[in-house]
Amino acid sequence: MSGAGKGRRRFLHACAAGLLATSLPGRAFGRAAPVRIGVDAEFMDPNSTADDAILLGAQAAVDDLNARGGVLGGRPLQLVTTDNRSVPARGVANIERLAAQPGMVGFVCGKFSPVVLEQLPVLHALRLPLLAPWAAADAIIDNGQRPNYAFRLGLSDTLAIEALLGEIERRELRRIGIVAPLTAWGRSCQRAAERHVSSRPQDRLAIVGIEWHRWGALDSLPLGYRSLLDLGAEAILLVANEPEGAALVKGIAGMPAQDLRPLFSHWGISGGRFPELCGAALQQVELDVVQSFSFAYARGEDGDRLARRAMQHFSTASPLAVPSQTGIGPAYDLVHLLAIAVERAGGTDRPAIQEALEHLPRHEGVVRSHAPAFTPTRHEALGADDVRLCRFDTAGRLQPR
């Protein structure tokens, strides 16, 4: 097992025991009380790499900020990590525990939208800012709450689906079959797809059918694909996480060439060991994956330093071989933006921090130049120009197209 793997195993065992506060860096802060930031993700999911990537980005930001003196005149930042095991009820309990920690100013979530959607009422009741680098369901931000404590620096389902459907249309493919999970995330993507298709001329795009799958029901994926072929699908819009996505790829890779359709996938499959789960089948299908951050486009010295740290952590020779890198840059930038909000709020009062997040100054991040990241009416930091389509190469690296 690699050094990174051993470190991850030690971390997961600690997470399983409950709240885990990461150790402070070497800089001496005396008796200054830490300013705490939570990270709640699916740390015991054996297939996920998004959890480790998000934690790496957040911890790198904390380390860089602490090396520059911390916040509020010399208080160190400290991460407190909880494991929701991808179970919404655990996620809700974790938010209650995090909010009770002294000096807690916000939390970074993991990749699973169903968990975050269940957390929304509690985090608003506790006035705990949510920073989302991955979870994409539209309703996480479009939640109807005022004030709104949810902020995202990642793709929404609408952005992701519109980019994928736009690529399908550019390739002059019209009849679309959708494969999606029977969850709030899947329904969010369905609505986004139907809105986009209805906005186009009738002869440009059409949804011929939707095949729903349950998490873990891997045998149903190839059968659903076959049903969409029977309905005349020319392209498949895939919404899945890595186990389900790999089951589909392996199930169709051996089909006759006339039965193969290009796959256009939401980024859920990039949050785990997808290339490993697919094996050789991955090179037998045509697959485009939507992303919002790649180390190929990381900005500035902070981006270069973050890439080197990620390569060391994951024991890779190339930054493009780092798994789930689309979560690393956003988590890094979100922690920096939260630190700026803490400074502007002048303390750890969470309503003041929420207001400060809506009135941030320009910030040069590793993902993009935030000018600003959020406003009182816009809690989505990214737009259509931030969406990138990628493909896995023969080494399992996501290469921007």
C-alpha positions as CSV (number, residue, x, y, z in Angstrom):
1,M,0.0,0.0,0.0
2,S,1.3,3.5,-0.9
3,G,2.1,6.1,1.8
4,A,-1.0,8.0,0.7
5,G,-3.1,4.9,1.1
6,K,-1.8,4.2,4.5
7,G,-2.5,7.8,5.6
8,R,-6.0,7.5,4.2
9,R,-6.6,4.3,6.2
10,R,-5.4,5.9,9.4
11,F,-7.7,8.9,8.7
12,L,-10.7,6.7,8.0
13,H,-10.3,4.8,11.2
14,A,-10.1,8.1,13.1
15,C,-13.2,9.4,11.3
16,A,-15.1,6.3,12.2
17,A,-14.6,7.1,15.9
18,G,-16.5,10.4,15.5
19,L,-15.4,14.1,15.2
20,L,-11.8,14.4,14.1
21,A,-9.9,17.7,14.4
22,T,-6.9,17.8,12.1
23,S,-3.6,18.7,13.7
24,L,-2.5,22.3,13.5
25,P,0.6,23.1,11.3
26,G,4.0,23.9,12.7
27,R,3.5,27.6,13.2
28,A,3.1,28.6,16.9
29,F,-0.2,30.3,17.7
30,G,0.1,30.3,21.5
31,R,-3.2,30.0,23.3
32,A,-5.3,31.6,20.5
33,A,-8.6,29.7,20.1
34,P,-8.9,28.0,16.7
35,V,-11.4,29.1,14.1
36,R,-13.0,25.8,13.0
37,I,-14.3,24.7,9.6
38,G,-16.1,21.4,9.2
39,V,-15.7,18.9,6.4
40,D,-18.6,16.4,6.2
41,A,-18.2,13.7,3.5
42,E,-18.5,10.0,2.7
43,F,-15.2,9.0,4.2
44,M,-16.0,5.3,4.7
45,D,-17.2,4.8,1.1
46,P,-14.7,2.3,-0.3
47,N,-15.1,3.5,-3.9
48,S,-15.0,7.3,-3.3
49,T,-12.0,9.4,-4.0
50,A,-13.9,12.7,-3.9
51,D,-13.9,12.7,-0.1
52,D,-10.1,12.5,0.0
53,A,-9.7,15.1,-2.8
54,I,-12.1,17.6,-1.1
55,L,-10.3,17.1,2.3
56,L,-6.9,17.6,0.6
57,G,-8.0,20.9,-1.0
58,A,-9.5,22.2,2.2
59,Q,-6.5,21.2,4.3
60,A,-4.1,22.7,1.8
61,A,-5.9,26.0,2.1
62,V,-5.9,25.9,5.9
63,D,-2.2,25.1,5.9
64,D,-1.4,28.0,3.5
65,L,-3.6,30.4,5.5
66,N,-2.1,29.4,8.8
67,A,1.5,29.8,7.4
68,R,0.5,33.4,6.7
69,G,-0.7,34.0,10.2
70,G,-4.2,32.5,10.3
71,V,-7.2,34.9,10.7
72,L,-8.5,37.5,13.1
73,G,-5.1,38.7,14.2
74,G,-3.5,35.4,14.8
75,R,-6.1,32.7,15.4
76,P,-5.3,29.4,13.6
77,L,-7.8,27.7,11.3
78,Q,-8.6,24.1,12.1
79,L,-10.6,21.5,10.2
80,V,-13.0,19.3,12.0
81,T,-14.0,16.2,10.0
82,T,-17.1,14.0,10.2
83,D,-18.1,11.0,8.2
84,N,-21.7,10.7,6.9
85,R,-21.1,7.4,5.1
86,S,-23.3,8.7,2.3
87,V,-26.3,8.3,4.7
88,P,-28.5,11.5,4.9
89,A,-29.5,10.8,8.6
90,R,-25.8,10.7,9.5
91,G,-25.2,13.9,7.6
92,V,-27.9,15.7,9.5
93,A,-26.6,14.5,12.9
94,N,-23.1,15.5,11.9
95,I,-24.2,19.1,11.1
96,E,-25.7,19.3,14.6
97,R,-22.5,18.2,16.1
98,L,-20.3,20.5,14.0
99,A,-22.5,23.5,14.7
100,A,-22.0,22.9,18.5
101,Q,-18.2,23.1,18.2
102,P,-16.8,26.4,19.5
103,G,-15.5,28.7,16.8
104,M,-17.2,26.8,14.0
105,V,-17.8,29.1,11.0
106,G,-19.0,26.8,8.2
107,F,-18.6,23.4,6.6
108,V,-17.5,21.9,3.4
109,C,-19.7,19.1,2.1
110,G,-18.9,16.0,0.1
111,K,-20.2,14.7,-3.3
112,F,-23.6,13.2,-2.5
113,S,-26.5,15.6,-3.2
114,P,-29.1,13.5,-1.3
115,V,-27.2,14.0,1.9
116,V,-26.8,17.7,1.5
117,L,-30.4,18.2,0.6
118,E,-31.4,16.6,3.9
119,Q,-29.0,18.8,5.7
120,L,-30.4,22.1,4.4
121,P,-33.2,22.6,6.9
122,V,-30.8,21.9,9.8
123,L,-27.9,24.1,8.6
124,H,-30.3,27.0,8.0
125,A,-31.9,26.5,11.5
126,L,-28.4,26.5,13.0
127,R,-27.2,29.3,10.7
128,L,-24.1,27.3,9.6
129,P,-22.8,28.3,6.2
130,L,-22.5,25.5,3.7
131,L,-19.6,25.5,1.1
132,A,-20.3,23.0,-1.7
133,P,-17.3,22.0,-4.0
134,W,-19.1,19.0,-5.6
135,A,-22.7,18.2,-4.7
136,A,-24.6,19.5,-7.7
137,A,-28.4,19.3,-7.2
138,D,-29.9,22.6,-8.2
139,A,-32.0,22.7,-5.0
140,I,-29.0,22.9,-2.8
141,I,-28.6,26.6,-3.8
142,D,-32.2,27.2,-5.1
143,N,-33.6,26.3,-1.7
144,G,-36.0,29.1,-1.1
145,Q,-34.4,30.2,2.2
146,R,-33.8,33.8,3.1
147,P,-31.1,34.4,4.2
148,N,-29.6,31.6,2.2
149,Y,-26.7,29.8,4.0
150,A,-25.7,27.6,1.0
151,F,-22.9,28.6,-1.4
152,R,-21.4,26.5,-4.2
153,L,-18.2,26.6,-6.2
154,G,-18.9,23.6,-8.3
155,L,-21.2,22.7,-11.2
156,S,-25.0,22.8,-10.6
157,D,-27.0,20.1,-12.4
158,T,-28.3,22.7,-14.8
159,L,-24.8,23.8,-15.8
160,A,-23.6,20.2,-16.2
161,I,-26.7,18.9,-18.1
162,E,-26.8,22.0,-20.4
163,A,-23.1,21.5,-21.4
164,L,-23.6,17.8,-22.1
165,L,-26.8,18.4,-24.2
166,G,-25.1,21.2,-26.0
167,E,-22.3,18.8,-27.0
168,I,-24.8,16.2,-28.1
169,E,-26.5,18.8,-30.3
170,R,-23.2,20.0,-31.7
171,R,-22.6,16.4,-32.8
172,E,-25.9,16.5,-34.6
173,L,-27.3,13.7,-32.4
174,R,-31.0,14.3,-31.7
175,R,-32.6,11.3,-29.9
176,I,-31.4,11.2,-26.3
177,G,-31.8,8.4,-23.7
178,I,-31.3,9.2,-20.1
179,V,-29.9,6.9,-17.4
180,A,-30.2,8.4,-13.9
181,P,-30.4,7.3,-10.3
182,L,-33.8,7.2,-8.6
183,T,-32.7,9.9,-6.1
184,A,-33.1,13.7,-5.6
185,W,-29.9,14.1,-7.7
186,G,-31.4,12.1,-10.6
187,R,-34.7,14.0,-10.5
188,S,-32.7,17.3,-10.5
189,C,-30.9,16.2,-13.6
190,Q,-34.1,15.0,-15.3
191,R,-35.7,18.4,-14.7
192,A,-32.6,20.2,-16.0
193,A,-32.6,18.1,-19.2
194,E,-36.3,18.5,-19.8
195,R,-36.0,22.3,-19.4
196,H,-33.1,22.5,-21.9
197,V,-34.7,20.3,-24.5
198,S,-38.0,22.2,-24.3
199,S,-36.0,25.5,-24.9
200,R,-34.6,24.1,-28.2
201,P,-36.4,23.9,-31.6
202,Q,-38.4,20.7,-31.7
203,D,-36.3,19.2,-34.5
204,R,-33.0,19.6,-32.6
205,L,-33.3,17.5,-29.4
206,A,-35.8,14.9,-28.1
207,I,-35.7,12.7,-25.0
208,V,-36.9,9.2,-26.0
209,G,-36.9,7.7,-22.6
210,I,-35.5,7.6,-19.0
211,E,-34.2,4.5,-17.3
212,W,-34.0,4.9,-13.5
213,H,-31.6,2.9,-11.5
214,R,-31.1,2.4,-7.7
215,W,-27.7,2.7,-6.1
216,G,-26.1,-0.7,-6.0
217,A,-28.5,-2.3,-8.5
218,L,-25.7,-2.8,-11.0
219,D,-27.3,-5.5,-13.1
220,S,-30.1,-3.2,-14.2
221,L,-27.8,-0.7,-16.0
222,P,-27.1,-2.7,-19.2
223,L,-30.8,-3.7,-19.4
224,G,-31.8,-0.1,-19.2
225,Y,-29.4,0.8,-21.9
226,R,-30.9,-1.9,-24.1
227,S,-34.3,-0.5,-23.5
228,L,-33.2,3.0,-24.6
229,L,-31.7,1.5,-27.8
230,D,-35.1,-0.1,-28.6
231,L,-36.6,3.4,-28.2
232,G,-34.2,4.8,-30.9
233,A,-31.6,6.6,-28.6
234,E,-28.7,8.0,-30.6
235,A,-26.9,9.3,-27.5
236,I,-27.0,8.4,-23.8
237,L,-27.0,11.1,-21.1
238,L,-25.5,9.3,-18.0
239,V,-26.1,10.4,-14.4
240,A,-24.3,8.0,-12.1
241,N,-21.6,7.5,-9.6
242,E,-18.6,5.3,-10.2
243,P,-20.0,1.8,-9.4
244,E,-23.1,2.2,-11.5
245,G,-21.3,4.0,-14.3
246,A,-18.7,1.2,-14.5
247,A,-21.4,-1.4,-14.5
248,L,-22.9,0.3,-17.6
249,V,-19.6,0.6,-19.4
250,K,-18.7,-3.1,-18.8
251,G,-22.2,-4.2,-19.7
252,I,-22.2,-2.5,-23.1
253,A,-18.5,-2.8,-24.1
254,G,-18.9,-6.2,-25.6
255,M,-22.0,-5.3,-27.6
256,P,-21.9,-5.2,-31.4
257,A,-20.6,-2.0,-32.8
258,Q,-24.0,-1.0,-34.2
259,D,-25.4,-1.1,-30.7
260,L,-22.8,1.2,-29.2
261,R,-23.9,4.8,-28.5
262,P,-21.7,7.7,-27.2
263,L,-22.1,8.3,-23.5
264,F,-22.2,11.9,-22.1
265,S,-21.7,11.7,-18.3
266,H,-22.3,14.0,-15.3
267,W,-19.2,14.1,-13.1
268,G,-20.4,11.6,-10.5
269,I,-18.3,8.8,-12.2
270,S,-15.2,10.9,-11.6
271,G,-15.6,10.8,-7.8
272,G,-14.1,7.4,-7.3
273,R,-12.2,4.5,-8.8
274,F,-14.1,4.5,-12.1
275,P,-11.2,3.6,-14.4
276,E,-10.1,0.8,-12.1
277,L,-13.7,-0.5,-11.9
278,C,-14.1,-0.4,-15.7
279,G,-10.8,-2.0,-16.6
280,A,-10.2,-2.5,-20.3
281,A,-13.9,-1.9,-21.1
282,L,-13.3,1.9,-20.6
283,Q,-11.4,2.0,-23.9
284,Q,-14.2,0.3,-25.8
285,V,-16.8,3.0,-25.4
286,E,-17.0,6.7,-26.3
287,L,-17.4,8.6,-23.1
288,D,-17.3,12.4,-22.4
289,V,-17.3,13.6,-18.8
290,V,-18.2,17.1,-17.6
291,Q,-15.9,18.8,-15.1
292,S,-15.4,22.2,-13.5
293,F,-11.7,22.1,-12.5
294,S,-8.6,20.4,-13.9
295,F,-5.0,20.9,-12.9
296,A,-4.4,21.5,-16.6
297,Y,-6.0,24.9,-15.9
298,A,-5.0,25.6,-12.3
299,R,-4.1,29.2,-11.8
300,G,-1.0,30.9,-10.4
301,E,1.6,29.8,-7.9
302,D,-1.1,28.6,-5.5
303,G,-2.4,26.3,-8.3
304,D,1.1,25.0,-9.0
305,R,1.8,24.3,-5.3
306,L,-1.6,22.6,-4.9
307,A,-0.9,20.3,-7.9
308,R,2.5,19.3,-6.4
309,R,0.9,18.6,-3.1
310,A,-1.9,16.5,-4.7
311,M,0.6,14.5,-6.7
312,Q,2.6,13.7,-3.6
313,H,-0.6,12.8,-1.6
314,F,-1.9,10.5,-4.2
315,S,1.5,9.2,-5.3
316,T,1.0,10.1,-9.0
317,A,3.6,11.3,-11.5
318,S,1.2,13.6,-13.3
319,P,-1.3,16.1,-11.9
320,L,-3.8,14.8,-14.4
321,A,-3.5,11.4,-12.8
322,V,-4.8,12.8,-9.5
323,P,-8.2,11.3,-8.8
324,S,-11.2,13.5,-8.3
325,Q,-9.2,16.6,-9.0
326,T,-12.4,18.5,-9.8
327,G,-13.1,18.7,-6.1
328,I,-9.6,19.8,-5.0
329,G,-9.4,23.3,-6.5
330,P,-13.0,24.3,-5.5
331,A,-12.4,23.1,-1.9
332,Y,-9.2,25.1,-1.8
333,D,-10.8,28.3,-3.1
334,L,-13.9,27.9,-0.8
335,V,-11.8,27.8,2.3
336,H,-10.0,30.9,1.2
337,L,-13.3,32.7,0.5
338,L,-14.6,31.7,3.9
339,A,-11.5,33.0,5.6
340,I,-12.0,36.3,3.8
341,A,-15.5,36.4,5.1
342,V,-14.4,35.7,8.6
343,E,-12.0,38.6,8.4
344,R,-14.6,40.9,7.0
345,A,-17.1,39.8,9.7
346,G,-14.5,40.5,12.4
347,G,-15.2,37.3,14.2
348,T,-17.0,34.0,14.2
349,D,-20.6,35.2,14.3
350,R,-22.1,33.0,11.6
351,P,-24.9,35.3,10.4
352,A,-22.3,38.0,9.9
353,I,-20.1,35.6,8.0
354,Q,-23.1,34.6,5.8
355,E,-23.6,38.3,4.9
356,A,-19.9,38.7,4.3
357,L,-19.9,35.8,1.9
358,E,-22.4,37.7,-0.2
359,H,-20.2,40.8,-0.3
360,L,-16.7,39.5,-0.9
361,P,-14.0,41.4,-2.7
362,R,-12.3,40.2,-5.8
363,H,-10.2,37.1,-5.1
364,E,-7.7,35.4,-7.4
365,G,-8.3,31.7,-6.9
366,V,-6.8,28.5,-8.3
367,V,-10.1,27.7,-10.1
368,R,-10.8,31.2,-11.5
369,S,-10.8,34.9,-10.7
370,H,-13.7,35.5,-8.4
371,A,-15.0,39.0,-9.1
372,P,-16.8,38.4,-6.8
373,A,-17.6,34.7,-6.1
374,F,-21.1,35.4,-4.7
375,T,-23.6,38.2,-4.4
376,P,-26.9,38.5,-2.3
377,T,-28.8,37.1,-5.3
378,R,-26.2,34.7,-6.7
379,H,-24.8,31.9,-4.6
380,E,-23.3,30.0,-7.6
381,A,-19.7,30.9,-8.2
382,L,-19.4,29.2,-11.6
383,G,-21.0,29.8,-14.9
384,A,-21.3,28.1,-18.3
385,D,-17.7,29.2,-19.3
386,D,-16.3,27.2,-16.4
387,V,-17.7,23.8,-17.7
388,R,-15.1,21.5,-19.3
389,L,-15.6,18.2,-21.2
390,C,-13.0,15.6,-20.6
391,R,-12.1,12.0,-21.7
392,F,-10.3,9.3,-19.9
393,D,-7.0,8.3,-21.7
394,T,-5.5,4.8,-21.7
395,A,-3.9,5.5,-18.3
396,G,-7.2,6.5,-16.7
397,R,-6.4,10.2,-16.6
398,L,-9.1,12.7,-17.4
399,Q,-7.8,14.8,-20.3
400,P,-9.6,18.1,-21.1
401,R,-10.8,18.2,-24.7
